[in-house]
């Protein structure tokens, strides 16, 4: 009896065609994409997996897997967006304050010299001819120097902002102002407060 040896690439005449798994079910729809769209629409309306499976003609498990994959894609997209926003914020901080980050304890010496700095949620920078020290961003300026005069925000929002004020006080005489007036000074100068500009 002679034995036929098949080389790589050839298939025995009686062998079955190989394929990678079963094709994904389409339920009552022409394509898998249509099925997934209907499942996700119903899911967003608050339908449960069992109810959706009866409507679209597939098993509960298939519906649950479609929803699970969609949630994973959503979480990946959100994670990517968060990373992008974080990178953009880091680039903006580098552009505004330079690469060096200081400890908040040493911030006062930068304030007294009116130099740019970036601490832990504490920032100092020049805005035109005004030097501005902010806590957690532009919505809460702590100190502003303009034309030889220091202006101080006298409002207390949190324990942290109060601590920031203590750490960055220039140890010079300051004029007390409300937070609203400080934002006006930051944007328009003391003249803005004098003419009653709104924030």
C-alpha atoms as one frame of an Amber mdcrd trajectory, in Angstrom:
protein
   0.000   0.000   0.000   1.447   3.308  -1.039   1.088   6.382   1.200   0.517
   9.796  -0.306   2.417  12.549   1.490   0.834  15.994   1.305   3.148  18.959
   1.439   2.458  22.136   3.386  -0.445  24.078   1.936  -2.207  21.067   0.460
  -5.228  19.501   2.142  -6.378  15.923   2.163  -9.360  15.528  -0.205 -11.600
  14.221   2.589 -10.616  16.849   5.149 -13.133  19.482   6.172 -12.526  23.168
   5.622 -11.056  24.804   8.705 -12.370  28.091  10.045 -11.711  30.227  13.098
 -14.726  29.731  15.326 -18.402  30.155  14.611 -19.609  33.305  12.829 -21.136
  35.854  15.188 -24.907  35.642  15.428 -27.041  38.343  13.799 -30.354  37.466
  15.454 -33.341  38.894  13.567 -31.166  41.393  11.667 -29.274  41.457   8.377
 -25.898  42.282   9.925 -24.156  42.021  13.284 -23.745  45.817  13.336 -27.537
  46.302  13.141 -28.020  43.830  15.996 -25.457  45.623  18.181 -27.034  49.007
  17.436 -30.505  47.796  18.501 -29.124  46.107  21.641 -27.280  49.281  22.719
 -30.294  51.496  21.965 -32.500  49.312  24.172 -29.790  49.150  26.850 -29.578
  52.958  26.930 -33.367  53.067  27.390 -32.952  50.954  30.534 -33.982  47.537
  29.196 -32.495  44.458  30.873 -30.536  41.758  29.029 -33.384  39.217  29.156
 -35.929  41.657  27.733 -33.524  42.763  24.974 -32.742  39.136  24.065 -36.467
  38.404  23.514 -36.786  41.450  21.246 -33.709  40.831  19.073 -33.852  37.015
  18.977 -30.510  36.126  20.547 -29.455  34.659  23.892 -29.055  36.639  27.126
 -25.342  35.858  27.047 -24.906  37.368  23.573 -26.688  40.545  24.669 -24.580
  40.732  27.851 -21.366  40.293  25.802 -22.354  43.050  23.352 -23.034  45.437
  26.243 -19.814  44.409  28.017 -17.692  45.046  24.903 -19.396  48.426  24.389
 -18.663  49.442  28.002 -15.031  48.394  27.619 -14.705  50.539  24.489 -16.339
  53.466  26.308 -13.988  53.151  29.268 -10.974  52.964  26.917 -12.176  56.107
  25.113 -12.720  57.959  28.417  -9.304  56.869  29.675  -7.709  58.102  26.443
  -9.544  61.454  26.716  -8.425  61.850  30.346  -4.842  61.125  29.343  -5.086
  63.669  26.509  -6.504  66.343  28.841  -3.816  65.585  31.412  -1.087  65.911
  28.787  -2.578  69.176  27.491  -2.771  70.580  31.039   0.833  69.540  31.749
   1.982  71.212  28.523   0.085  74.391  29.426   1.634  74.444  32.910   5.112
  73.937  31.430   4.507  76.772  28.981   3.261  79.146  31.683   5.511  78.288
  34.603   8.512  76.478  33.182   9.604  72.937  33.925  10.566  73.506  37.558
   8.007  72.628  40.225   8.617  73.884  43.751   7.294  72.956  47.183   4.647
  75.267  48.593   6.821  75.975  51.646   9.388  77.740  49.443   6.773  79.701
  47.435   7.055  82.907  49.504  10.566  83.696  48.271   9.286  83.498  44.663
   6.363  85.768  45.529   8.628  88.322  47.225  10.859  88.386  44.124   7.757
  88.246  41.886   9.076  85.269  39.920   7.121  82.601  38.074   6.547  79.368
  39.975   4.358  76.293  40.050   3.718  74.585  43.368   1.155  72.032  44.467
  -2.084  73.661  43.211  -0.376  77.020  43.777   0.818  79.268  40.941   2.589
  82.578  40.478   2.954  84.359  37.138   2.961  87.697  35.357  -0.213  88.803
  33.586   0.891  91.827  31.610   2.118  94.338  34.210   0.486  92.487  37.142
   2.015  89.673  39.184  -0.675  87.177  40.220  -0.614  84.355  42.787  -3.511
  81.888  42.441  -4.728  78.900  44.426  -6.279  76.042  42.393  -6.576  78.244
  39.288  -7.742  81.634  38.065 -11.052  81.536  39.949  -9.276  82.227  43.272
  -6.402  84.753  43.130  -4.664  85.093  46.518  -2.335  88.053  45.899  -1.889
  90.516  43.066   0.926  93.038  42.734   0.292  96.081  40.555   2.200  99.383
  40.422   3.973  98.777  43.741   0.820  97.753  45.650  -0.128  94.287  46.902
  -3.815  93.306  46.922  -4.937  90.399  49.087  -7.992  88.147  48.804  -9.570
  88.140  52.275 -12.174  85.446  51.590 -11.703  81.922  52.945 -13.074  79.018
  50.915 -11.198  75.992  52.244  -8.516  75.154  54.777  -6.109  74.539  51.890
  -6.566  77.968  50.307  -6.062  79.561  53.721  -2.827  77.587  54.061  -1.780
  78.708  50.565  -2.335  82.328  51.614  -0.107  81.843  54.654   2.616  80.173
  52.571   2.668  82.895  49.882   2.062  86.089  51.879   4.706  88.589  50.690
   5.178  89.985  54.252   4.381  93.476  53.017   1.369  95.704  53.555  -1.598
  94.548  51.482  -4.982  96.034  50.598  -7.851  93.644  51.448 -10.233  92.809
  48.575 -13.080  90.375  47.909 -12.518  87.428  45.587 -14.777  89.026  42.957
 -12.732  92.239  42.993  -9.492  90.251  42.836 -10.630  88.522  39.641 -11.443
  91.954  38.144  -7.986  93.266  39.139  -6.360  90.169  37.649  -8.083  90.782
  34.311  -8.369  94.603  34.147  -6.286  96.061  36.937  -7.414  98.193  39.902
  -9.021 100.555  37.365 -11.535  97.806  36.625 -12.690  97.808  40.263 -12.856
 101.621  40.278 -15.210 101.723  37.261 -17.273  98.773  38.517 -16.405  96.152
  35.874 -18.185  92.829  36.331 -16.398  89.497  36.446
